Amino acid sequence: MQTEQNIIHALFGFLVFTLFYFAPTLNARNREHPHYPVIFLVNLLSGWTIIGWFVAIIWSCASIKPSRTTQARDSACMKYSQLERLASLKERGLVTDEEFEIEKNKLLST
């Protein structure tokens, strides 16, 4: 009975230690950091030195410039919301059909 509890406590402690040790790697992976594999290697190979762990955690928290796909997605979302706003103006009669078409073509051509 006592041995089983010791094993459970040891496994739980090992799991907590592992999650804490690989926190920089998990953070980089979760944030889709472009240098995730290198952060993993730094964390794995030099994390035990504490300095290596701090280097990995700071690196994984470093700001990341948005990728081109993120910028393109944001641009597409912005165009979509502008089109919705324009359509609602047309439905309320604040914009004529010709004005709607002109503005819609401007939005879609950019």
Residue, then its C-alpha position, 0 to 999 in steps of 0.5 A: m500500500q505504501t509502495e503504491q502511494n510512493i509510486i503514484h507520488a513519484l509519477f505525479g512529481f515527474l509529470v509536474f517536473t516534465l511540464f515545468y521543464f518543457a514550459p518554454t517548448l510548450n509555449a513556443r509551440n502554442r504561440e506557433h513560434p517560427h523558431y519552435p524546433v530550435i527552442f525545443l533543442v535549447n530547452l532539451l539540451s541546456g535547460w538543465t543549466i537554468i540559464g538555458w531554461f531562462v534563455a528558452i523561456i524568454w525566446s519563446c515569449a519574444s514577440i513574433k511578427p505576424s506572418r504573411t498568411t495572418q496579414a492576408r487573413d486579416s485583410a480579407c476579414m476587413k474587406y468582408s466586414q466593409l462589404e457587410r457594412l456597405a450592404s447594410l447601408k444599401e438595405r437601409g436605403l442610405v446608398t443607391d445601387e450604383e453607389f453600392e456597385i462602385e464601392k463594392n468594386k473598389l473594395l474587391s479590386t484592392 
